[in-house]
Amino acid sequence: MLIAHLGDKIHHPENTLAAFEAAHGLGACAITTEVQFSKEGTPWCCAGEGMDFAQLGVSTPLHLLKDRDLKALPLSSFQQLVDWAGRHRHLEWFVELNPETLSHIGAEAAIRRLRDEISGCTDAFVVLTSDLRSLRLARNLGFDLVALRMPSVASCLSAEVVTLAPDFLFIDHASVDCQELPPGPWQWVVHEINTAQGAVQWHHRGAHHILTGNLPLLMRCREASNVYGI
């Protein structure tokens, strides 16, 4: 599976409905989005540690901004994404909560709010984070699928990871220090791979999925798209 990282960010601003729509149009089976929370605890699609819309006079961490301020910016709320996803039910969504976001709002509050926004239809949404406790909470709160971001291949062999048995393991290709990814009760997602040659090579090294920031290029390559089931 080729996973569009924050949508088709080659042709549209990343992590926006326009980028998601374009990725869907290219034939993506899955998309990642990063979510942060406003001062009122509302989830918004926003990647990175904070806001930087200098041209609009805004350079403030998102968690310090109110919803009324965010509505004036070129952002999509998570609820808008959920509404759009409801019309494209074949898509799978990886919803990432970064450590800073979890620290600001708290893991349980963040995951409960996501669950409430999704309104029970959690089967298409995978919670992605580097925090094991948060993923245990996500499963307890009704998310069927969880994904763990790994710092290294060796860390997947820890007792905590094996016991959790996440459905997906995400790893930066630069952090892989072995020829083949070890098998387990999970599927490996390698990021960020933006060349057709790299996608094919990682398939042979054990990657089940590729996270890419250049979906248009990989979709045009028959060999890359074929090995990932497109």
Sequence and secondary structure as in RCSB ss.txt:
>XXXX:A:sequence
MLIAHLGDKIHHPENTLAAFEAAHGLGACAITTEVQFSKEGTPWCCAGEGMDFAQLGVSTPLHLLKDRDLKALPL
SSFQQLVDWAGRHRHLEWFVELNPETLSHIGAEAAIRRLRDEISGCTDAFVVLTSDLRSLRLARNLGFDLVALRM
PSVASCLSAEVVTLAPDFLFIDHASVDCQELPPGPWQWVVHEINTAQGAVQWHHRGAHHILTGNLPLLMRCREAS
NVYGI
>XXXX:A:secstr
 EEEETS TTTS TTSHHHHHHHHHHT SEEEEEEEE TTS EEE  SSS  BGGGTB   GGGS HHHHTTSS 
EEHHHHHHHHTT TT EEEEE  HHHHHHH HHHHHHHHHHHHTT GGGEEEEES HHHHHHHHHTT SEEEEEE
S SGGGGSHHHHHH  SEEEEEGGG  SSS    SSEEEEE   SHHHHHHHHHTT SEEEES HHHHHH HHHH
HHTT 
